[in-house]
Amino acid sequence: MQCREVECIIPSYLKGEETETVSLIKAHLEGCKSCREVTDLLGTLAKDFEKLPLIKPEKGYLDKIHS
């Protein structure tokens, strides 16, 4: 598997989505430091985003945007 292919499916891999390519991704990550670093970074970012509070827009926010 090539780096470009792996980069496209890293988000699905990190979400734990089961695909027939998971073993290929794991094998690629074992041998590719660059993709491993990208995967680690994206995983950390995803965890950090989950910690952020959900922001609810004020009433009429969309009306203000569309006017």
Long-range contacts (C-beta under 8 A, 24 or more apart in sequence): 1-25, 1-27, 1-28, 3-28, 3-32, 3-34, 3-35, 6-32, 6-35, 7-35, 7-38, 10-35, 10-38, 10-39, 10-42, 11-42, 13-39, 14-39, 14-42, 14-43, 14-46
